[in-house]
């Protein structure tokens, strides 16, 4: 068995994110990834089974990086659910502002779930994740509307969607939108 070269794996990840950002998901090929990463096409198959596996594992990694620190942020916030939701939305906005390429990559795959395997689709929605815990509280609280998880995910993605469309939007406008999102899910 060949040894895993973490530097090559990082180059592949960077190449995938760059190509998705520049050319879109539909134009992504393993040949382009290999060329951009400066590795042979066969090297990709040391790390990934196929294109779907590659996109899925990188998506999981990037999503984890974007959510890194969220649980600590929620723990430091007042226990009331509205404050927790506000903290989660503000955290997401901050992460998206600091890591726009990562945000664009996650967005591209979020809107094209057919490019991901089932494991990647479920990643981050487990009940032990920060978002999973927050969703469990939301569903149990009678002060909030009874929506499905996908419906809540769409509503809560609104501030970051605005940032993806208009990266220079003011903090004041983002905060207003966060207020609207929280009010929209309250009974």
C-alpha positions in Angstrom: 0.0 0.0 0.0 1.3 3.5 -0.9 2.0 6.0 1.8 -0.4 9.0 2.0 1.4 12.3 1.2 -0.6 14.9 3.1 1.0 17.7 1.0 -0.3 16.2 -2.2 -3.7 15.7 -0.6 -3.8 19.4 0.4 -2.8 20.4 -3.2 -5.6 18.3 -4.6 -8.1 19.9 -2.1 -6.9 23.4 -3.1 -7.1 22.5 -6.8 -10.7 21.3 -6.5 -11.7 24.4 -4.6 -10.0 26.7 -7.1 -11.5 25.0 -10.1 -15.0 25.0 -8.7 -14.6 28.7 -7.9 -13.2 29.5 -11.3 -15.0 27.2 -13.7 -18.0 25.8 -11.7 -18.8 22.3 -10.6 -20.0 21.0 -13.9 -16.7 21.7 -15.7 -14.6 19.9 -13.0 -12.7 16.9 -14.2 -10.2 14.7 -12.5 -7.7 15.5 -15.3 -8.1 19.3 -14.6 -7.7 18.7 -10.8 -4.6 16.6 -11.3 -3.0 19.2 -13.6 -3.9 22.1 -11.3 -2.6 20.2 -8.3 0.6 19.3 -10.1 0.1 15.5 -9.6 -0.5 12.7 -11.9 -4.1 11.6 -12.6 -3.3 8.3 -11.0 -2.4 10.0 -7.8 -6.0 11.2 -7.3 -7.0 7.5 -7.1 -4.6 6.9 -4.2 -6.7 9.2 -2.1 -10.2 8.9 -3.6 -12.2 6.2 -5.3 -13.7 8.5 -8.0 -14.8 12.1 -8.6 -17.8 11.7 -6.3 -15.7 10.4 -3.5 -13.2 13.2 -4.0 -15.9 15.9 -3.9 -17.6 14.3 -0.9 -14.5 13.9 1.2 -13.3 17.4 0.4 -16.8 18.8 1.0 -16.8 17.2 4.5 -13.4 18.6 5.3 -14.3 22.1 4.2 -17.6 22.1 5.9 -15.9 21.0 9.1 -13.4 23.9 8.8 -16.2 26.4 8.3 -17.9 25.0 11.4 -14.8 24.8 13.5 -15.5 26.8 16.7 -19.2 26.9 16.4 -19.9 24.7 19.4 -17.6 26.9 21.6 -19.4 30.0 20.3 -22.8 28.5 21.1 -21.6 27.4 24.6 -20.5 31.0 25.3 -23.9 32.4 24.3 -27.0 32.8 26.5 -29.0 29.6 26.6 -32.2 31.1 25.1 -32.8 29.7 21.6 -33.1 33.1 19.8 -29.6 34.1 21.1 -28.2 30.7 20.1 -29.7 31.1 16.6 -28.3 34.6 16.3 -24.9 33.4 17.4 -25.0 30.6 14.8 -26.0 32.9 12.0 -23.3 35.5 13.0 -20.7 32.8 13.2 -21.6 31.6 9.7 -21.4 35.1 8.3 -18.0 35.6 9.9 -16.7 32.3 8.5 -18.1 33.1 5.1 -16.5 36.5 5.1 -13.1 35.1 6.2 -13.2 32.1 3.8 -15.1 33.1 0.7 -13.6 30.4 -1.5 -14.5 27.7 1.0 -18.0 29.1 1.3 -18.4 29.1 -2.5 -17.2 25.5 -2.7 -19.7 24.4 0.0 -22.5 26.4 -1.7 -21.7 24.8 -5.1 -22.1 21.3 -3.6 -25.0 22.2 -1.4 -27.0 23.3 -4.5 -25.8 20.2 -6.4 -26.3 17.4 -3.9 -26.2 14.8 -6.7 -22.4 15.3 -6.8 -22.1 14.0 -3.3 -22.4 10.6 -1.8 -24.9 9.8 1.0 -22.2 10.0 3.7 -21.4 13.6 2.7 -25.0 14.5 2.5 -25.5 13.4 6.1 -22.2 14.9 7.3 -22.7 17.7 9.8 -26.4 16.9 10.4 -25.7 14.3 13.0 -27.3 15.0 16.4 -23.9 15.3 18.1 -22.8 18.2 15.8 -23.3 21.8 17.0 -25.9 22.3 14.2 -27.6 19.0 15.0 -27.9 20.0 18.7 -29.3 23.4 17.8 -31.8 21.9 15.4 -33.0 19.4 18.1 -33.6 22.4 20.5 -35.4 24.3 17.7 -37.8 21.4 16.9 -38.6 20.8 20.6 -39.4 24.5 21.3 -43.0 25.3 20.9 -42.2 29.0 20.4 -40.8 28.1 16.9 -42.6 27.0 13.8 -42.7 23.3 13.0 -40.6 23.0 9.8 -38.6 20.2 8.3 -34.8 20.3 8.7 -34.3 21.2 5.0 -36.7 24.1 5.3 -34.9 25.4 8.4 -31.5 25.0 6.6 -32.8 27.1 3.6 -34.1 29.8 5.9 -30.9 29.9 8.0 -28.7 30.0 4.8 -30.2 33.3 3.8 -27.5 35.6 5.3 -24.7 33.6 3.7 -26.6 33.4 0.4 -26.7 37.2 0.5 -22.9 37.3 1.1 -22.3 34.9 -1.8 -24.3 37.1 -4.1 -23.2 40.4 -2.8 -19.9 40.1 -0.8 -19.7 43.8 0.0 -23.0 43.9 1.8 -22.8 45.9 5.0 -22.8 44.4 8.5 -25.9 46.4 9.3 -27.8 44.9 6.4 -26.6 41.4 7.4 -27.8 42.0 11.0 -31.2 43.2 9.8 -31.5 40.0 7.7 -30.5 37.9 10.7 -33.3 39.7 12.7 -35.8 38.8 9.9 -34.6 35.2 9.8 -35.1 34.7 13.5 -38.5 36.4 13.5 -39.5 34.2 10.5 -39.0 31.0 12.5 -40.8 32.2 15.6 -44.4 31.4 16.2 
